[in-house]
Amino acid sequence: MSNLFYIREIGVIISLFILFAVFSIIAPGFCSLSTFSSIFSSSSELGLVALGVTMLMIAGEFDLSVGANFAFSGMMFAYLINNYSINNYIILSVVIAIAAIIGLINGLICVYSKIPSFIVTLGTMLFWRA
């Protein structure tokens, strides 16, 4: 039992259990299947984006524009759905391709101009948020 407290992440795990207990007491419906389904479905997109950013951080790079690219892609999807009567899967493929091209442009600028990724993605973040 004494070795358990030498694990660095034990504080986070204990905090998670405390928060879970507090929310279960405050809101009796918190421990329902629909609550967990809602939490997992609303956080799945952010989790996928976080996986890509994790790979960049492991490589020692940063991408500040990922949130702006994510928001721009959602806006582009909504715009194309509302204004064009094309199959939704085709529109989704086009939007994913546009987001990938934006990331490719960021990468090419970083590699060929030797500008740090922090600066490049800061600029593209501001550009796509405008």
Phi, psi and omega in degrees: 000326181290333177290339181297326183279357175271353177280128184296324186277359185296328178296321178292318181294317178296318178297321178298316178295322178295314178299318178300316180294317181296314180294328178291326179284317182292313181242106184300333180275008183293325183274026182267161180295325181293326178295314180292325176297318178294318180297314182290323180287328180279340181257000183291320179296315180295326178295320178295319177295320180295329177298316178295318179293326177298317178298320177295317182293326175297324179282354178088018180245168179231148173227099180280344185272001185296323178292319178293321177295319178298314180292318179298320180295319177296319178294319179295320178298313180297319180297314181292323178296317184284331187255348181228139180263067179248158177304137183299325181291327176292317178297318178299318178296319179296316181294319177296321177296319178298316179296321178293323178294322176299315177296322178297318178298317176302313181296318180295320178297318180295317185287312188274334179261353180061022175278137180302145183298331178301314182289315182297312184286335173296316178296315180289331175297314180294324179295312183285336177284337179287000000 
